[in-house]
Amino acid sequence: MSRLFRLRKNEKGQSLVEFALVLPLLILIVVGIIEFGWLFNGKITLTSAAREGARVAAILKDETTATSAVNQTAALSGLTITDVDYNYITGGPYNVNKVRVTVEGSMDPLVGLFISGPVSMEADAYMRVE
């Protein structure tokens, strides 16, 4: 009986074994959160670049300058701008002139554990032409 009692009290390595079993799952969750945050930040940056391009196109009515504004907005992120499209809309229910800017881009994943290859993204923005 005393031998059984000694075996039961010796639990020194139990927490280490449990931690070793749970650690890979925790690492996968953390890497997934980082990967999602990286790609979500890219989508937000792409939307901001489209909004900036629409603002410049609505004020200056110059697509070259607006494309430059889109590229400058996305310059320091991991985005690669592949296409910028401008569509000037006249009329409408309130006879308002608008410009629609559609920006397409791609972004490489940061870690690449869950997603391989570049991720294609698209964002568009509308702005009233003054």
N, C-alpha and C positions, 0 to 999 in steps of 0.2 A: 504494500500500500504506500509506503514512503517513497518507493521508486517511482510510482505513478504520479505522486504529488510533486516530485522533483521535475519530472518531464513536463508537467503542466505549467510550472512556474517559469521555465526557461523559454521566454518568448523574446529574446533579444533581437533576433533577425527578422521578426515578423513585419515590422513597419518598413524595413528595407525591401523585402520581397514584394509587399503590396505596392510600394512606390515604384518599383521596377516594372510591375505589371500595368500600372496606370499611366506612367510617364509617356509611352508612345502615343496614347490616345490624347493626352494633354498637348503634346507637341503638334499633332495633326490639327487639333482645334485652333491652336494659336496661329499656326501657319495659314490655315483657312481664313481666319479673321484678318490677318495681314494682307493676304492675297485679295480678298473681297474689298478691303479698304483701299488698296492701291488702284484697283480697277474702277471703283466707285469715284475716287478722286479724279481719275482720268475722264470719266463721264461728266463730272461737274465742270472740269476745266474745258471740255469740248463745248458744253452748253454756254459757258461764259465767253468762249471765243466766238461762237455764233452770235451771241448777243452784242458783243463788241463790233463785229463785222456789220451787223444790221444797223447799229447806231451810226457808224461811220458812213455806211451807204445811204442812210436816210438823210444825213446832214449834208454830206459833200457830193452825193450822187456820183461817186467815182469808185468803180469796182476794183481797180488796181490798188488804191489806197486802203480799201476795205479788206482786200485779201491780205495785204501787208499787216493790217491790224489783227486779223485772225491768226496769222502766223506768229506775230509777236506775243499774243496772249498765250499761245500754246508752246512757246519756245522752250521754256525751262522744265516742262513736264516731260513725261515719257511718251507723249503723243506724236504720231506722225500724221500730218494732215494730208489726205489723199485727194480730196475734191472740195471745192467751194462753189456753190451754185447760187445765183441771184435771180429772183423773180419779182418784178415790180407789178403790183396789183393796183388797178385803178377802179374806181367806182365802189360798189358794195352797197349795203343797206343805208349807210349814212354818207355816201359819196366821199369816202376817205381813201386817200392814196397810201398804200403800204408797201414795204419791201419785205420779202421773205428770204432769209439767208439759210441755206442748208449746208452744213459742214459734215463731211465724212472723214473719219480718221481711223487709225488702228493703234493699238498699244500692246506691247509685249508684257506678259505677266512677270511679276517681280520674282517669284520663286519657281513657278512652272510645275508645281507638284500636282495640282488638280486640273489645271488648264494648260494645254500645250499649244504653242503657236500664237500668233498675234490675234487679238480680239478686235473685231470690227465694231465701230460705234458710229452713231449718227445723231446729230442734234440740229434743230432748226429754231429760228427766232424771227419774230415779226416786229417791225418798228414802223411807226407812222412817219411818212415823208412830209417834211415841213416845207 
